Every structure is written in structure tokens, then in C-alpha cells.
Amino acid sequence: MKKKLIAISCLAVFMAISPSCKKEFLQQSDPNAVALDVNFQTPNDVLLAVNGIYQSLRSANNIGESSDLWTDQRSDDTGTNDSQSKAGEPFQFNNFSLIPSNTYLKSHWVSLYGTITRANVVLSHIDDVTFPDPKVKLQYTAEAKFLRSLMYFHLVRLWGDVPLVTKQLASADVSGATFREKEATVYAQIVTDLTDVINSNSLPNLQTGANIGHVSMAAANTLLGQVYLTMATTLDAANRQTNLVNAKTYLMNAYNMRTFGALSSIPYTDVFDVNKKATCPELIFQIVNKQGDINYSSAIAANNQAKGETINSQKLASGVGYNVTHDLINEYEAGDARMAFSVKYANDPIVKDWFVTKFRDASDAAGKLGYGGNDWILMRYADVILMLAEVNMYLGDDATAIQYLDMVRVRAGMPTYAVSMANSAYSTSFPTLKLAILHERRVELAFEHHRWFDLIRTFTTPELVTYFKNKKQADFGSAQLANFSTKDRYYPIPFDEYKLDPVKMYQNPGY
């Protein structure tokens, strides 16, 4: 995998604050401080800093195409099947044997907080700049708040209670940020940020042209709807109904901003066509990559490819590619065209297994070095539609939930839910509407890094343990399902963070 730009470390950027002192010779400059305030003089300075927030998403340790290690490989969809690489550190994720000193775990934590730090720098200095057009200031503020909330949403779902920092810290303040806030407090901040973004009315409904890859109103409403849905299903039951109603409101807002009619008017393959990534109306928010560019291209097509295959990329592969669990392969329904597009069986003697083909760029522009043009899709309308099915189901409106579910199934060429339930294979596998929606999300959004978050939203922790224990070990390769327990609902706090203050940075249970 080619080197990706790495995001700045958590809380690494500080502004010097020197206490007043009558003795000048006692006034010392903080060697760790960077006086960023002097760099924010014009609106263009702020724009460059906002672009820096977006740039940090490109890190291999952040939330882009390489973030499968912390999401899909933690689920029942994929796995490295490799107990040797980096002394088994990647394997720990899908083997449910993760330890707090895992360096990949720490790198993800640092990268997410690095993006938050960049957002906090912008938000802490934007008021110091005079904007001839106030709307531009509102736009930059909205973008920074959205990206900060997106990072905290990932953090709180993976780790639970996490440190909450909403301003640029002076170096003297760092110790005060070394403590975990309760999940509910973190979610409250996420809701506040996203509500501010939506109320600012400073963003277009959807981005087009050169602005693709920037935040839109549809993206903000999608994220806030998903946040409320997650709160409704994972936090205390007291606010469940209110959170569900709010989730439906914001998801409907996003849905009504679409520029197409029926989802079936958009071929499934168009969503992942590198030649249509700037025009496909299903896409809401994506990390933009540049085909053929050594620094800003996508590596996912080449990295997914198995030895002996050419479907993904012109770059020759020597390994097994991106491995798929047989548990997922077995869940596809007969005749589902999404399976034929998303996965392929590699018959090479050293592979003899399934690999991912969903993200392809075998063009001459990508070339034999595999510098693909795939954008990484963070949000699209099929996801919104299936979340609307989910929230209506939880609200007791099964009829409406099924209507949304069928939008996705019809686009995929599959029978409607009513027809499918008359099929004993389908009704036995997915006896409830809840499980049918979870299934549809699995096959529709496979390898897009949603699966782990869908599982923790669908099941309580004890239910999740039972769900995994009921699966067949033979369908998981080297990963040991017997390792899965209640501790695996959350990741361990990275050891370096925990040891800063074992009381305030308390470890998650079981680690």
C-alpha cells in the first residue's frame, strides 16, 4: 500500500499562553507551542485551515478506505486471516483478542483526535478574522463543526466514554483534557454541533462540481439522523421515543433533498463507477481521490485484488486480496446481483477463496501501479433509505418501514419483502423485520464500513454475544468466535492514554 498522508497527532497543536511576570528573564517560550493565531489574518487563511481538516481524513488511520481494520474486520464480514503480520496486531481485531497496547488501535485514536484538533484550531480563531461576506464565515464554521462531530461519533461508538475537547488547548491545559466524558455528554456535543450546522443555512443541499467532497446540508441531516438513531438504540431507554422521532425528522430532511425520483433509477453499479463519481445522484458525502496521482489516488482497487485476478486493477497482485468471510457469502440471496458485483472467487492455487471486487479501477489512467480514482463514499442515499426503514420499524410503523426496505430490494432486482417472506429460506433466516433490515444493510452496504456500527445499533451487548456465538466457526477461517465476549462491545483505551491517568482515563471492562 502506498504511503498516505498522516494526520497530526491528538492535541499536538497548541497556542502559547504566557503568564504575566514582572521579571522578563523568567518569561520562557514553550518549546512545544505553536502560535497559530498569527496565521489567521484573512478568510483565505481560514479556508486553508478548513481544507486541512478535510485533508486529515485521507490518513490511512482515519475514516477513509483503509479504516476497515477498525470497522468491517471487527465484524462478521471480513478479516485479515493473518496471525503473523506485525506480530499479529491486525489479526487481533477480527480474532477478538485485541489488547490495549495494539499500535493500530492507538494510531486510529490519534488520527481521529488529530482531525478534532484541526477543527478546534479553526473554531478557536475564526472570530479573530474579518469576513467581508458573513456567509463565508458561517460556511467555514459549519464545515469545522460537522467534521468535529463526525470524528466524535466514530470515537464514542468505538470506545464509549472518551475525552471531549472543543477548543484549541494551550499546552498548560493538556492535563485537563486527559479524562473520559460519559457517552451521553459526548453525544450531546455532537447534537449541538450538527444542530448549529443545520441552523446556519450556510451550505447547499448537495455539493456539485469542484465542491464535491465538502459538507452539505444533506450530509449534516444524514449524520444527525444517524446520531439520533444510534442514541435511541444504544443509550438509556428514557429518551428512546424522542430520539427516534428526531432521527426520522432529520433522515427525512436528507431524503427530501435528493435530486432523483426512485432509487431504482440509479443502477447499483453506477454508485461505484469511477467515471460517474461526480455525477451519481445517490452520493451524499465522499472523500475525493485523484486518478493517476501518486499522493491523492485510491489504493483500494489494487489492495483488494487477489493473485491471478485482473478485475480490480492492472496492478499485479501476489496475495489473497481482501478476504471475505464465508458467513457473508452465505447470507447473499440467490440471484442477488450485488453479490456478483461485490465479490469474486479467486481460483489461484494460493488463494482459493473470495475477495472484494466492489471498488474497481482497471483503467489505463490508474495504470499498472494501481493509482485508482475511486472516491471513498461516506454517505449515500441507500443508507438513508434503510435507516428510514429501521427508524419506522422501531416506531411501530412496519408498513412504512417495508416501503423503504423494498426501495433497496427492488433496485437490486430482488423480490419485495412480502414475497420474500413467503420463501421459507428467507423467512427462516430473517424471521423478523428487524433482522430483514439488518440483512439488507449487510448486502447493500458490504465493505463500506457500516457493518460493525449496524450490529451494535441492532443488538444489546448480550444479544451481540449470542449472535456471534450462534455462527459457524468454519465460516470465519482463523478468527476464533469463541473469543467474542461482552468486553468486545468497546475497544480498549490505548495503553499510552490510559497510563496518563488510570483513574480519569479508566480502562473499559475486560481489558
Secondary structure, 3 states (H helix, E strand, C coil): CCCCCCCCCCCCCCCCCCCCCCCHHHCCCCCCCCCHHHHCCCHHHHHHHHHHHHHHCCCCCCCCCCHHHHCHHHCCCECCCCCCHHHHCCHHHHCCCCCCCCHHHHHHHHHHHHHHHHHHHHHHHHHHCCCCCHHHHHHHHHHHHHHHHHHHHHHHHHHCCECCCCCCCCHHHHHHHCCCECHHHHHHHHHHHHHHHHHHCCCCCCCCHHHCCCCCHHHHHHHHHHHHHHHHHHCCHHHHHHHHHHHHHHHHHHHCCCCCCCHHHCCHHHHHCCCCCCCCCCEEEEECCCCCCCCCCECHHHHHCCCCCCCCCCCCCCCCCCEECHHHHHHCCCCCHHHHHHEEEECCCCCCEEEECCCCCCCCCCCCCCCECCCEEEEEHHHHHHHHHHHHHHCCCHHHHHHHHHHHHHHCCCCCHHHHHCCHHHHHHCCCHHHHHHHHHHHHCCCCCCHHHHHHHHCCHHHHHHHHHCCCHHHCCCCCHHHCCHHHHCCCCCHHHHCCCCCCCCCCCCC
